[in-house]
Amino acid sequence: MPSLKRFRIALIWALRIYGERALSITVEINGEAHQLENPLSAAALLHFLDLPRDKVALERNREIVPRSLYDTVMIGDGDKLEIVHFIGGG
C-alpha cells in the first residue's frame, strides 16, 4: 500500500505543475463521474479508494498502467479509468 510520504510527494509534484491553487478535476472511474480536489498520482488515487495496489489492474484512457509507474503516472481532468480488483478463490 502506498505510504503517506509517497502521497505527499505526488501532491507536491502536482502543486509544482499546476500552482498552489486547488484544482477541481473530474475523472470517470468504472463508468461513474467523480470530482477530485486536485490531480494526483495513480498510487495516491488507489490509496484514497482504499484499494491494494498489488491486487488491482488500472487502465487510464484505454491504456494499461504498469504497477511500476503507479507513483509517477498522474491522474488528470477528463481521464477515464477502469479499475479491476482481483479476488482469490477456489
OpenMM code with the backbone's topology and positions (N, CA, C; nanometers):
from openmm import Vec3, app, unit

residues = "MET PRO SER LEU LYS ARG PHE ARG ILE ALA LEU ILE TRP ALA LEU ARG ILE TYR GLY GLU ARG ALA LEU SER ILE THR VAL GLU ILE ASN GLY GLU ALA HIS GLN LEU GLU ASN PRO LEU SER ALA ALA ALA LEU LEU HIS PHE LEU ASP LEU PRO ARG ASP LYS VAL ALA LEU GLU ARG ASN ARG GLU ILE VAL PRO ARG SER LEU TYR ASP THR VAL MET ILE GLY ASP GLY ASP LYS LEU GLU ILE VAL HIS PHE ILE GLY GLY GLY".split()
positions = [
    Vec3(0.0842, -0.1176, 0.0000),
    Vec3(0.0000, 0.0000, 0.0000),
    Vec3(0.0886, 0.1236, 0.0000),
    Vec3(0.0496, 0.2255, -0.0771),
    Vec3(0.1331, 0.3445, -0.0847),
    Vec3(0.1438, 0.4132, 0.0512),
    Vec3(0.2588, 0.4650, 0.0788),
    Vec3(0.2780, 0.5335, 0.2057),
    Vec3(0.2286, 0.6770, 0.1962),
    Vec3(0.2066, 0.7358, 0.3112),
    Vec3(0.1648, 0.8757, 0.3169),
    Vec3(0.2738, 0.9652, 0.2570),
    Vec3(0.3997, 0.9251, 0.2732),
    Vec3(0.5107, 1.0024, 0.2168),
    Vec3(0.4999, 1.0087, 0.0644),
    Vec3(0.4667, 0.8958, -0.0007),
    Vec3(0.4512, 0.8947, -0.1461),
    Vec3(0.3354, 0.9829, -0.1894),
    Vec3(0.2268, 0.9791, -0.1113),
    Vec3(0.1118, 1.0635, -0.1419),
    Vec3(0.1520, 1.2112, -0.1354),
    Vec3(0.2264, 1.2484, -0.0316),
    Vec3(0.2709, 1.3872, -0.0176),
    Vec3(0.3614, 1.4284, -0.1334),
    Vec3(0.4497, 1.3379, -0.1749),
    Vec3(0.5384, 1.3682, -0.2878),
    Vec3(0.4565, 1.3920, -0.4141),
    Vec3(0.3556, 1.3062, -0.4378),
    Vec3(0.2700, 1.3235, -0.5555),
    Vec3(0.1951, 1.4554, -0.5491),
    Vec3(0.1477, 1.4921, -0.4308),
    Vec3(0.0749, 1.6176, -0.4149),
    Vec3(0.1672, 1.7372, -0.4387),
    Vec3(0.2878, 1.7316, -0.3851),
    Vec3(0.3846, 1.8402, -0.4064),
    Vec3(0.4173, 1.8529, -0.5545),
    Vec3(0.4352, 1.7389, -0.6225),
    Vec3(0.4634, 1.7389, -0.7660),
    Vec3(0.3491, 1.8062, -0.8418),
    Vec3(0.2261, 1.7713, -0.8068),
    Vec3(0.1096, 1.8298, -0.8734),
    Vec3(0.1026, 1.9796, -0.8481),
    Vec3(0.1315, 2.0213, -0.7260),
    Vec3(0.1274, 2.1643, -0.6946),
    Vec3(0.2334, 2.2418, -0.7721),
    Vec3(0.3498, 2.1812, -0.7914),
    Vec3(0.4546, 2.2489, -0.8687),
    Vec3(0.4127, 2.2675, -1.0139),
    Vec3(0.3430, 2.1690, -1.0682),
    Vec3(0.2997, 2.1775, -1.2076),
    Vec3(0.1829, 2.2741, -1.2235),
    Vec3(0.0846, 2.2636, -1.1353),
    Vec3(-0.0402, 2.3375, -1.1529),
    Vec3(-0.0509, 2.4623, -1.0658),
    Vec3(0.0478, 2.4896, -0.9843),
    Vec3(0.0403, 2.6041, -0.8959),
    Vec3(-0.0218, 2.5648, -0.7632),
    Vec3(-0.0213, 2.6570, -0.6705),
    Vec3(-0.0686, 2.6245, -0.5365),
    Vec3(-0.2186, 2.6396, -0.5207),
    Vec3(-0.2888, 2.6775, -0.6240),
    Vec3(-0.4337, 2.6858, -0.6142),
    Vec3(-0.4930, 2.5450, -0.6251),
    Vec3(-0.6015, 2.5247, -0.5573),
    Vec3(-0.6676, 2.3943, -0.5635),
    Vec3(-0.7392, 2.3817, -0.6972),
    Vec3(-0.7219, 2.2689, -0.7613),
    Vec3(-0.7869, 2.2424, -0.8884),
    Vec3(-0.8878, 2.1315, -0.8689),
    Vec3(-1.0099, 2.1566, -0.9067),
    Vec3(-1.1097, 2.0513, -0.9044),
    Vec3(-1.1062, 1.9835, -1.0403),
    Vec3(-1.0957, 1.8518, -1.0381),
    Vec3(-1.0924, 1.7770, -1.1632),
    Vec3(-1.2045, 1.6739, -1.1622),
    Vec3(-1.2480, 1.6364, -1.2799),
    Vec3(-1.3480, 1.5319, -1.2947),
    Vec3(-1.2839, 1.4148, -1.3673),
    Vec3(-1.2969, 1.2969, -1.3084),
    Vec3(-1.2478, 1.1754, -1.3716),
    Vec3(-1.3620, 1.0747, -1.3739),
    Vec3(-1.3534, 0.9826, -1.4675),
    Vec3(-1.4512, 0.8753, -1.4752),
    Vec3(-1.3846, 0.7478, -1.4265),
    Vec3(-1.4433, 0.6867, -1.3236),
    Vec3(-1.3893, 0.5631, -1.2681),
    Vec3(-1.4943, 0.4542, -1.2850),
    Vec3(-1.4601, 0.3537, -1.3640),
    Vec3(-1.5526, 0.2430, -1.3924),
    Vec3(-1.6900, 0.2944, -1.4359),
    Vec3(-1.6892, 0.3959, -1.5222),
    Vec3(-1.8119, 0.4464, -1.5812),
    Vec3(-1.8857, 0.5513, -1.5008),
    Vec3(-1.8359, 0.5867, -1.3818),
    Vec3(-1.9022, 0.6867, -1.2978),
    Vec3(-1.8143, 0.8094, -1.2821),
    Vec3(-1.8745, 0.9273, -1.2942),
    Vec3(-1.8011, 1.0532, -1.2789),
    Vec3(-1.7725, 1.0794, -1.1314),
    Vec3(-1.6492, 1.1243, -1.1042),
    Vec3(-1.6069, 1.1574, -0.9677),
    Vec3(-1.5333, 1.2908, -0.9710),
    Vec3(-1.5586, 1.3743, -0.8710),
    Vec3(-1.4871, 1.5007, -0.8536),
    Vec3(-1.3720, 1.4775, -0.7564),
    Vec3(-1.2540, 1.5233, -0.7919),
    Vec3(-1.1375, 1.5191, -0.7039),
    Vec3(-1.0889, 1.6616, -0.6850),
    Vec3(-1.0352, 1.6905, -0.5678),
    Vec3(-0.9911, 1.8269, -0.5389),
    Vec3(-0.8680, 1.8674, -0.6177),
    Vec3(-0.7794, 1.7739, -0.6435),
    Vec3(-0.6529, 1.8040, -0.7109),
    Vec3(-0.6125, 1.6864, -0.7989),
    Vec3(-0.5304, 1.7109, -0.8995),
    Vec3(-0.4695, 1.5990, -0.9709),
    Vec3(-0.3875, 1.5167, -0.8711),
    Vec3(-0.3770, 1.3875, -0.8926),
    Vec3(-0.2994, 1.3037, -0.8034),
    Vec3(-0.2442, 1.1850, -0.8798),
    Vec3(-0.1469, 1.1190, -0.8188),
    Vec3(-0.0855, 1.0034, -0.8846),
    Vec3(-0.1811, 0.8847, -0.8804),
    Vec3(-0.1555, 0.7878, -0.9651),
    Vec3(-0.2355, 0.6649, -0.9643),
    Vec3(-0.2243, 0.5968, -0.8279),
    Vec3(-0.1053, 0.5967, -0.7701),
    Vec3(-0.0856, 0.5363, -0.6379),
    Vec3(-0.1689, 0.6084, -0.5321),
    Vec3(-0.1701, 0.7408, -0.5358),
    Vec3(-0.2477, 0.8183, -0.4390),
    Vec3(-0.3973, 0.7928, -0.4561),
    Vec3(-0.4425, 0.7795, -0.5796),
    Vec3(-0.5834, 0.7511, -0.6043),
    Vec3(-0.6217, 0.6153, -0.5462),
    Vec3(-0.5394, 0.5140, -0.5698),
    Vec3(-0.5681, 0.3816, -0.5155),
    Vec3(-0.5690, 0.3840, -0.3635),
    Vec3(-0.4780, 0.4596, -0.3050),
    Vec3(-0.4742, 0.4745, -0.1592),
    Vec3(-0.6024, 0.5420, -0.1102),
    Vec3(-0.6434, 0.6478, -0.1785),
    Vec3(-0.7652, 0.7212, -0.1441),
    Vec3(-0.8873, 0.6291, -0.1517),
    Vec3(-0.8891, 0.5403, -0.2511),
    Vec3(-1.0008, 0.4466, -0.2689),
    Vec3(-0.9869, 0.3220, -0.1813),
    Vec3(-0.8777, 0.3149, -0.1037),
    Vec3(-0.8500, 0.2027, -0.0149),
    Vec3(-0.8414, 0.0708, -0.0917),
    Vec3(-0.7722, 0.0758, -0.2060),
    Vec3(-0.7515, -0.0436, -0.2877),
    Vec3(-0.6044, -0.0838, -0.2828),
    Vec3(-0.5756, -0.2112, -0.2602),
    Vec3(-0.4361, -0.2565, -0.2563),
    Vec3(-0.3750, -0.2561, -0.3961),
    Vec3(-0.2683, -0.1828, -0.4123),
    Vec3(-0.2090, -0.1656, -0.5454),
    Vec3(-0.1597, -0.2955, -0.6069),
    Vec3(-0.1296, -0.3960, -0.5238),
    Vec3(-0.0809, -0.5230, -0.5782),
    Vec3(-0.1944, -0.6168, -0.6192),
    Vec3(-0.3195, -0.5767, -0.5966),
    Vec3(-0.4322, -0.6626, -0.6315),
    Vec3(-0.5307, -0.5952, -0.7257),
    Vec3(-0.4840, -0.4930, -0.7955),
    Vec3(-0.5698, -0.4258, -0.8931),
    Vec3(-0.4957, -0.4087, -1.0246),
    Vec3(-0.5736, -0.3973, -1.1299),
    Vec3(-0.5202, -0.3567, -1.2604),
    Vec3(-0.5843, -0.2211, -1.2901),
    Vec3(-0.5052, -0.1289, -1.3409),
    Vec3(-0.5520, 0.0061, -1.3681),
    Vec3(-0.5346, 0.0382, -1.5162),
    Vec3(-0.6415, 0.0829, -1.5767),
    Vec3(-0.6384, 0.1284, -1.7155),
    Vec3(-0.6727, 0.2766, -1.7149),
    Vec3(-0.5901, 0.3563, -1.7805),
    Vec3(-0.6119, 0.5007, -1.7895),
    Vec3(-0.6216, 0.5378, -1.9366),
    Vec3(-0.7362, 0.5902, -1.9750),
    Vec3(-0.7591, 0.6316, -2.1139),
    Vec3(-0.7261, 0.5195, -2.2123),
    Vec3(-0.7743, 0.4003, -2.1785),
    Vec3(-0.7643, 0.2805, -2.2624),
    Vec3(-0.6231, 0.2230, -2.2721),
    Vec3(-0.5350, 0.2625, -2.1811),
    Vec3(-0.4000, 0.2067, -2.1756),
    Vec3(-0.3734, 0.1533, -2.0356),
    Vec3(-0.3213, 0.0306, -2.0289),
    Vec3(-0.2870, -0.0287, -1.9002),
    Vec3(-0.1712, 0.0483, -1.8385),
    Vec3(-0.1832, 0.0798, -1.7097),
    Vec3(-0.0757, 0.1470, -1.6363),
    Vec3(0.0024, 0.0395, -1.5608),
    Vec3(0.1308, 0.0205, -1.5929),
    Vec3(0.2109, -0.0783, -1.5199),
    Vec3(0.2216, -0.0400, -1.3715),
    Vec3(0.2179, -0.1392, -1.2846),
    Vec3(0.2279, -0.1119, -1.1396),
    Vec3(0.3538, -0.0329, -1.1058),
    Vec3(0.4597, -0.0567, -1.1793),
    Vec3(0.5860, 0.0129, -1.1522),
    Vec3(0.5755, 0.1637, -1.1765),
    Vec3(0.4705, 0.2080, -1.2461),
    Vec3(0.4530, 0.3503, -1.2757),
    Vec3(0.3428, 0.4159, -1.1941),
    Vec3(0.2786, 0.3430, -1.1046),
    Vec3(0.1686, 0.3999, -1.0253),
    Vec3(0.2098, 0.5269, -0.9507),
    Vec3(0.3346, 0.5329, -0.9044),
    Vec3(0.3791, 0.6506, -0.8285),
    Vec3(0.4036, 0.7728, -0.9158),
    Vec3(0.4258, 0.7526, -1.0443),
    Vec3(0.4615, 0.8654, -1.1309),
    Vec3(0.3517, 0.9065, -1.2290),
    Vec3(0.2590, 0.8162, -1.2605),
    Vec3(0.1509, 0.8496, -1.3541),
    Vec3(0.0499, 0.9374, -1.2817),
    Vec3(0.0258, 1.0556, -1.3373),
    Vec3(-0.0677, 1.1499, -1.2766),
    Vec3(-0.2057, 1.1370, -1.3402),
    Vec3(-0.3073, 1.1354, -1.2546),
    Vec3(-0.4462, 1.1319, -1.2977),
    Vec3(-0.4924, 1.2769, -1.3103),
    Vec3(-0.5457, 1.3115, -1.4266),
    Vec3(-0.5850, 1.4498, -1.4504),
    Vec3(-0.7295, 1.4630, -1.4948),
    Vec3(-0.7696, 1.5859, -1.5143),
    Vec3(-0.9060, 1.6177, -1.5530),
    Vec3(-0.9439, 1.5464, -1.6828),
    Vec3(-1.0591, 1.4811, -1.6810),
    Vec3(-1.1096, 1.4149, -1.8001),
    Vec3(-1.0601, 1.2734, -1.8216),
    Vec3(-0.9692, 1.2260, -1.7369),
    Vec3(-0.9195, 1.0892, -1.7529),
    Vec3(-1.0320, 0.9893, -1.7300),
    Vec3(-1.0269, 0.8812, -1.8077),
    Vec3(-1.1227, 0.7712, -1.7930),
    Vec3(-1.0459, 0.6509, -1.7407),
    Vec3(-1.0869, 0.6049, -1.6236),
    Vec3(-1.0155, 0.4966, -1.5564),
    Vec3(-1.1043, 0.3748, -1.5424),
    Vec3(-1.0426, 0.2604, -1.5573),
    Vec3(-1.1071, 0.1337, -1.5273),
    Vec3(-1.0168, 0.0662, -1.4238),
    Vec3(-1.0760, 0.0268, -1.3128),
    Vec3(-1.0003, -0.0394, -1.2067),
    Vec3(-1.0639, -0.1756, -1.1842),
    Vec3(-0.9825, -0.2795, -1.1975),
    Vec3(-1.0293, -0.4164, -1.1759),
    Vec3(-0.9594, -0.4691, -1.0530),
    Vec3(-1.0384, -0.5168, -0.9571),
    Vec3(-0.9853, -0.5680, -0.8310),
    Vec3(-0.9846, -0.7199, -0.8369),
    Vec3(-0.8692, -0.7815, -0.8173),
    Vec3(-0.8571, -0.9262, -0.8208),
    Vec3(-0.8918, -0.9860, -0.6847),
    Vec3(-0.9742, -1.0895, -0.6892),
    Vec3(-1.0145, -1.1583, -0.5667),
    Vec3(-0.9837, -1.3064, -0.5846),
    Vec3(-0.9088, -1.3625, -0.4888),
    Vec3(-0.8746, -1.5040, -0.4956),
    Vec3(-0.9906, -1.5915, -0.4519),
    Vec3(-0.9872, -1.7111, -0.4919),
    Vec3(-1.0925, -1.8049, -0.4518),
    Vec3(-1.0672, -1.9400, -0.5161),
    Vec3(-1.1551, -2.0294, -0.4896),
    Vec3(-1.1336, -2.1597, -0.5482),
    Vec3(-1.2584, -2.2417, -0.5538),
] * unit.nanometer
topology = app.Topology()
chain = topology.addChain("A")
for resn in residues:
    res = topology.addResidue(resn, chain)
    for name in ("N", "CA", "C"):
        topology.addAtom(name, app.Element.getBySymbol(name[0]), res)
